[in-house]
């Protein structure tokens, strides 16, 4: 065999080997499964932890609502990136959330209290028109905007779209009767109550996003590549603050001691906020005695 033929064979073997390196799998999870994995161990034995390098929660109310609306409308919302770290003795698969903290935290907040994302845009005018007409027959000085605003305010003050949280046709009909001084008799109140049944059912159905699918990328390669992956994913987004940079923690990277109490306080506040949201932060138990004497890793 000639030398150049041997080189060609070896080169092709190398290229085939390099092309076969694919450490990222694709999957889809329901939003319900994702939230369970983030906040507690899911029935599917998945558990997601938040790595310390993650930035703080920065999305504002409009960004959160836009994201939820995109899901409800079936728009693409981008994939979450997880690192499959290990499987423990209880056969629970552990993941680290590498990209998607803002989206997953928004979903978590929605599951805790979906009514906080509700506004006038979520009410279909055709659906509520019979209610508006009924109220205006009893109180002619009211306008459409006032009535819708009151319905929205009533909903946003609730804890959820279920009857046990007060989301009831009976409750809202009584509330509006009193609020707008309609002075309805028993038969009129019953009619008013029945008008609310279909619109509340419609709102309740529209609010349920638990079975929607979210695309998931699962990285299984070398953990030492995660800082590079994170940096590249976030290089065009909001820049990390000095506190977030110091908070990065990677076992294979250099450690530093931080004497500035303000910096340590801000790092701890970031972790504590994630804990309050129901997440688990990797290797963080919230103990001030050990935390303020910690060594911090840098990227």
N, C-alpha and C positions, 0 to 999 in steps of 0.2 A: 504494500500500500504506500502510495506516495505521501510525503510529509503534508502537503497542502490538503490532501483528502482526509488525513487523520485530524488535522486542525479543524477542518470543516465539521467533522463528526463531533469532536469535543465541543466546538462552539455551539453546535445545535443542541447538544445535551445540556449545556449551560443555559441556553436560552429557554429551553423547555422547563428546566428547573425553576428559573426565575419567573417565567410566566405562570407556573403553578402555584406561586406564593400568593395566596389569597386568604388573608386572615380576617376578612370581614364577611359575616353572614347577614342575610336579609330575612326579616320576619315581620309579622304584624301581630300586634296585641290589641285587645279591646281596651278602651280607656279604663274600664272597671278593673281589669287585670293589672294595668299599669299603676293605678292608684293603690291597689292592695299591695303590690310589690314595693311601692315607695313608703307606705305608712305602716305596713305590717306584713308578715309572711303570707303570701297569697296561697290559695288552695293548690295552685300549680307548682308550689315550692320554689318560687322565685322571690328574691329579696334584693332591692336596690338601695345602695348606700350613696351618700353624697361625699365625694372626695373633698379634701380640705382646700384644694386649689380653686374650687368653683368660686365664681364671682358672687357678689351679693344680689339680692332680688331687686331688680331695677325697673321692671316694667311698670308703666303707669296704668291708670284705670282704662283709658281708651285703647291701649295696646292689648290689655287683657280681654276686653270686650270684643275687639276686632278678631282676636284669635278664636274665641268661643263661637262667634258668628260664622267664621270660616268653617269650623267643624260642622256646625248645624247645616250649612249650605253645601257641604261636601267638597269644599275647596281644598287643594293640597296645602298642607301645613308644615311640610318638612319632616324628616326623620329624626328621631332621637338616637343618639349614639351611646351605647353601653359597652363597658369592658367586662368581659366574663372573667372574673377573678378566681373563683374556686367553688367547690361544693363541700359543705361541711358534713359533720357526722350525722346530721338529721336529714341528709339528702337534699338540703336546701341549696339551690344554686345562687351564689352571690354575684352581684353586678355592681359596677361603679358607673354613675351617670357622668359621662364625659361631656356631652353636649345636649342641651335641652332643658336646663334648669328653669328658665323663665316660663317655658311652655308647660312643663310638668307641674310647677308650683301654681300656675294659673288653673290648671285642671284640678289640682288638689283643693284650691280655694273654692272652685265651682262646686265640687262635690260636698264640701262642708256647708256651703250656703249658696245655692244657685240663684236665689232671689236677688242677691246683691248685683247680679249682672243683668237684671231685668230693667227694661225701660220702655218708653212709648213705642219704639220701633218694633217691639215684640208683640204688639197688639194689632190684629188685623181689623181695619175699620169696618169691613163688611160684617165681621163677627160681632162687634160691639155695638153696631148701629141700632139694633132693636132695644138694647138697654138704654142707650142715649135717648131714643125717642120716648121710651116709657118714663124716664126721669123728667124729661122736659114737659111732659103732659101734666105732671104734678107740681113742677117748679119751673115756670116759664122763663125766669130770669137767668137760669143757668145756661152756659154755652157748652159746646162740645169739648173744647179744650179743658175746661174746668173738670168735667166729668172724667175724662180719660186720665188726667193728672191725678185725681183722687184714687182711681183704680190702681194706677201704677204705684203710688205711694203706699197704698194698703198692701200690695204684693211685696214690695221691697222691704217692708217692715217685718215680714214673716221670716221664719227660719228655713222654710223649704216648701216644695210644691206637693205636699201631702196633707191629708185631712188632719192627722195628728199634730201638725204644725199650725193649724188654723186655716189652711187653704181649703175653704168650704164655701159652697154656694149659699148656704144658710147664713154663715157668718158675714160674708160681704154684703148680702142683701140687707141684713139688719144694720150693718155699719153705715151703708149709704142712705138708708131710710132715716137714720138719726142725723147723719152728717148734713144732709141736704134738706132736713125738715120736711120729708115727704108725707108724713102722717098716714102711712098705708094701713088699711084695715087687713084683717086676716086673709081674705081672698086675694087682695092686691099683693100682699107680701108673698103669698104662695106663687102667684104668677111671676113676680119679680125674681123669686128664687129659681124658678124653672128656666128663666131666660139666661141665668148665669151658668147653668149646668154644662151646656155644650162649649162655651168659651173657656171655662176653666179646664175642661177635659182637653181642649185643643192646646192650651198653654202648658198643661202638664205633660202631654205627649211630646210637644216641641222641646221641652226642657230636658228630656231624658237622652243623654248622649253616652250612656254607659256602655252600649254595645257598638259604638262607632270604633272603627279600626284606626290605629296609629302605626305608621311605618317605623320599624326598629332596625337599626344597624347594630350588629354585635361584633365587636373586635376581640379577637382571641390571640393576637400576636404578642410580641415582647412588651411587657409592661413599661420598660424603659423608653419606649417610643411614645408613650402617652403625653409627656410634656410637649413634644414636637407636634403631635396631632392637635392638642388643645390650642397651641399657639397659632397654628395655621388656620384652624377653624374660626378663631376669634380675631385674626389679624386685621380684618376689615370691619369689625364691629366696634362697639364701645370699648375704649381703652381701659385696661385694668388700672385701678388706683394703686398707690404705693402699699396700702393696707392689704389689698387683694394679692399683690405680688408677694409680699412677705408671707402671706398665709399659705402659699403653695407648699405642699409637703410631698416629697418623693424620697423614698428610702435610699435610693442610689445616688442622690445628689448631695452637695455640700450643705452642712448645717451652719447656722449662725445664731448667736445670742442677740436678743433684742433688749436693750435697756430702757427704751422709750416706752413709758407706761401708756401713752395715748395710742401708740400703734398696737400694743398688745390688747388694750381695751377694745379697739375697733375690730381686731381679729376675733376676739371672743364674742362680741356683739353679733358679728356675722354668723358665727356658728350657732349661737343661742337662738337667733331668729329662725334658722333652718330647723332647729329642734322644736321650736314653738309651732312651726308649720306641720309637724308630725314626721319629719324625716329623721334618719340616723346619719350622723357625720362620722366618717371613718376615723377610728382611734381617738374619739373625743367623748368624754363623759361629763364635761361641764364642771369638773372639780377645780375651783380656783387655785387651790394649794399646789396642785401638780401643773396646772396650765401655765401659771405665771413664772414657773421655773423651767419651762420647756425650751428645747432647742427647735428652731424653725428651719425648714428646708427651703432652699431657693431654686428657682428654675435655672 
